[in-house]
């Protein structure tokens, strides 16, 4: 009877260890997928910013060419061209600032989600360990009761 109870306790502990390992593997897989998604999103954002910078550079180059022609023809137009270049530079700075904010927010979201995933994993592990201990104690208490004492 005691040997059977010990076998049951060992089996319950082994099942609990396997469950904790499965939970940890799932948590790690979810965290890896989330990090990959955020990295891909950040790469897309950087690619969009690079494309926008190239477009703005082309616009600035065209404005410079037009500025040379306009300055050669009318000196007054040079002021307007300088204003357009200033606006283009301000637009580039604004886009870079927005991208920086998006990247910071994405990093904060990844950190918060990773912390939540770790907390959930720890809570699940604690619950499983407590359940295993409770079951083991109950099994040991049942094993400690002598059948002859109960019958008599």
ABEGO torsion letter per residue (X at the ends): XAAAAAAAAAAAAAAAAAAAAAAAAAAAAAAAAAAAAAAAAAAAAAAAAAAAAAAAAAAAAAAAAAAAAAAAABAAAAAAAAAAAAAAAAAAAAAAAAAAAAAAAAAAAAAAAAAAAAAAAAAAAAAAAAAAAAAAAAAAAAAABBAAAAAX
